[in-house]
Structure formats: C-alpha cells, structure tokens
Amino acid sequence: MVSSEDSTDIDLDTKERAMDEAPVGITISDPNREDNPLVYTNDAFEKITGYRREETLGKNCRFLQGEASDPEAISTMRDAIGQAKPVSVEIVNYRQNGEPFWNEVTIAPLMDGDGQVTHFVGFQDDVTTRKEAELALDRERRNLDQLLGRIRGLLSDVTRELVESESHEVLEQGIVDRIVERERYVFAWIGEPDRGSIVPQTWAGDLSVDAADLGVDIDETNHPTARAAGTGEVEVNEYSDGDGELWGEVRGFDGVAAVPISYGDTLYGVLTVLADQPDTFDEREVAVFDALGRAIATSFNALKSRRILTADNLVELEFEVRDPELFVVDISARCECHLEFEGSVYRQDGGLSTFFSTDAMPDDVLDVASETTGVLDTSIVSRGSKETLFEFHVEDDSFVVELAEQGVWIRSITVDDGTARIRLDLPAETEPRTVTDRFRERFAETELVAYRDHERPPITRAEFIQQLESRLTERQLTALRRAYLSGYYDSTRSVTGDELANSMGISRSTFHQHLRAAEHKLIGEFLDH
C-alpha cells in the first residue's frame, strides 16, 4: 500500500518537465560562480527572447538589456540580488533580433537547509501588449491635461480680448497675439474677404513670412483657409517633419487649422493657426476653435453694431425692391395696400419679430401672410380706425436679420402696391457695395435709387435705445416697445394690457411688471442725466 505522504511525492523528471514546458520564461543562475551566470533556461525563455539555450548558458542575464532599459529597474534588481531578497520589475529588454519588448521579471533566491543562497530563479513574462496599452493611456491622459491647459489658457486670453477690446482692429491683433502665446501655436493670422480673396489684416508669431504671401483666393480648394471660407466649418491640414507648405517656401509647421469667423450669413473673415507639432488639431481642438470662431464673430458683429450707433458720419442707401421674395412686397401687391416698418424685436425663442402697420383689411393680411415665404407666424398687435399693427415672426435668414448681422440700421421701410422703398444707414467705413451686392443677390428686382453721405443728428432713437440696453432686460424692452407701437399710451387706445400680455405669451400681471420696470428705468434715464 502507498502512504498518503508517498502519494504527494513528485519525481525529479516530472519537476524538470514542468519547468521546461511552463508557459513563462524560467531561468536559474548560480551566484557562487563568477558574474552569477545562467545555468538553466526553459523553452518559453527561448521563445520569448529568441536566444537558443547554448547562447545563454554561462552568461549573466544582463545581455537582455539595452539602450531603453530603465537604469532604475536595473539597480532595483541588482540591490535585491545583493541582499538575497525577492524582487519584481517591468523593464524593456531586447530579443536576439534586436526587437525591444516589455519584460515582467521576477527574481527569488533559492536557499539550502542552512539558509545559504545556492541559486536565483527568474521568471520572465512578455507583457508588451498590456504595457503599451498602459503607456498609451498614460500618454492620452498627459496629452489631455496639456490640451485642457492650453485650451483653458487660450479661451481665457481670447475671452478677455473679446470683452475688453474697443475696436475691430485692436480685437483682431489681440486675438492672434494671445493665440501664439500658447504652446504649440507658432503663427496665427486673420484675413478678411475682399473681391474673391481672403486678404491678411493682422498676424503674429515667429514664422518668417511676408504679409503679402498670406492671402489666398477663395476658390483655391486645396488651401484650408479658402475651404473654411467656403464651407463655414473648421478645416485642417496635417503635415510631418515641418514640411507644411502653403505660402511659397515657408516651412516650420506640422499642422494648419482655418477657422471661419461667421455670424449668420456674414463671413467676417478666417482665423488661420499654424502648429509646430503633428496631430495638434484633433477633434477636441477643432471643437474648441469652432466655438472660438463663433465667439469672435459675435464680438465682431457687436462692434459693427456699436459703430453704426456711434458713428458721426453715415452712408445712407435707398433701395426700391419689387421682388415678391421680400414678404412685405408680396403682401402689399396681393392686398393692394400700404405697409410701414415700425421696428423689430428678438423673441424669447431666439427668432425675430418685425412690426408693420398697414391700412389693409386685417383678415386679408392674415390670409396672405399664411401663404408667404419667409413668414413663420402672423398676429395682430393692435387695431385702429385706419391702421392695424401686425407682428410678423420671420425666419432666421430673413433680410432684416441679415442687415442686423451686418451692422446696418434700418431707417425706414415703406411699401405701396408691391414696391418697397428701403432706407438704410451704415457707417462710412462699411463698404456700401457689399450691402448693395448682397441685396441684389437676395432680391432679383432691386434698384439702388439713392446714395447719400450725411452726419448723424446729435442723438438718434437708436443711440437712446443703446444707452438703455444695459439697464433694460429683453422682456422689459419688448413690453415697452409693444405697448408704444400698439398705441397703448394713446388717450384713445384700442388695445388692452390683456391683449399685449397674450401677444407675448405671458400673464397680464407679468406683463405689467415688465412694463412698470421698463418705465421706471426709462424715467430714471431722463432724471438722472
């Protein structure tokens, strides 16, 4: 009979086969011989390293080390062996063919019955796949941290310029200056559209380039700046080894991002940024620059609007439009009536409402407007004995919205029997031809009938509203304007507070709260100045 103790014994041959056939590399070294050479390696070690057994026995295992092997990991193993302690490290080793791989090395001392070290056993496991994934994740985290830091600084710097700049030119220069202060961005310039080209206005950075070389024709589709002007989206080109070439012999950049500066249908220009490292403009960076471009465009639009409100010298353009694509022309022709523009307000939902008074039958206007292109909704604000005030909710791409986006002030619009006469004010530095060309593109039957240079009167209604804008909320201004335009303040008023509240979609008490607040601020403007 075999005892239980005998049944657990494993013969030497079985142990040797277990070591030889183990799935991890196993080595045994003899520290009692000079340089602690290898005296045993298994098949897995040969498979992992590519070294045949006869090439490794008698050598110290350091032959696996090379240029990328971490000195700290080597020192850790050396110290552990010197102190006869177990140790585990991850280190770059090299196969017989010179290929590097990540090796997870575990070393443990073997001792005899007297506690003396007789050998060291080593286990090698190729962990390259796992280690490369960990390193890639670590690089991604570090890149993300750098990206967030760069973007956070960029957004902060540019936002400060958007808030503090008082002129278009100062704002442009401030933007490109702030961009090139950030890591990776070596050059930035802003160009504006002019006769089919993007012409440089401001630039900053260390790249040696003449300003005249920066311009690009808009139809040059292989150029990111031109593409951005055409598509209205951020366009990116990537290069390698500083081989970027877009302006003659200019070198020294690995990536270009072109950012359209657009507000509605108006292209103010293109911001072009050059980077000195590849893969700078990934999806996250592009998304940030897209948002940055829209923020810059909003500021450009605000500055243009400010110029029209403060300019001393203005250009007045007067057009006649007979194209029924202009909704009031269509309504006037079909209803055989007179319409007059009374103003416009932005709606709570982000759209735009325009107000026109007319002598037409209210039901006729409602019926025609419901079939008119460009009008989303029509409602009656107030009825008088001779005229009715209508509110037309127009599409976001309406000509009124477009004019506002271009910084153009509508002086008046009168429409009679299918012909609209439109008078516009724009700052003297604004190119009248741009507005005229856009009008003719928009409406086929358009004629420029007057062009006048004139000085602004001492104070205009627009200036006064601009002064109040910082004090009045949109709801307060809307309530005040609706009340005034509807004749609410007239002695023979025909509109009630309930009707005005309904037209704004709010309760009567809420309407009166907005109206009283607006009236209080309006009176304060008179009495405090």
Summary of the structure (lengths in Angstrom):
residues: 529
radius of gyration: 38.7
end to end distance: 117.5
largest distance: 124.9
contacts: 1597
relative contact order: 0.06
helix: 40%
strand: 29%
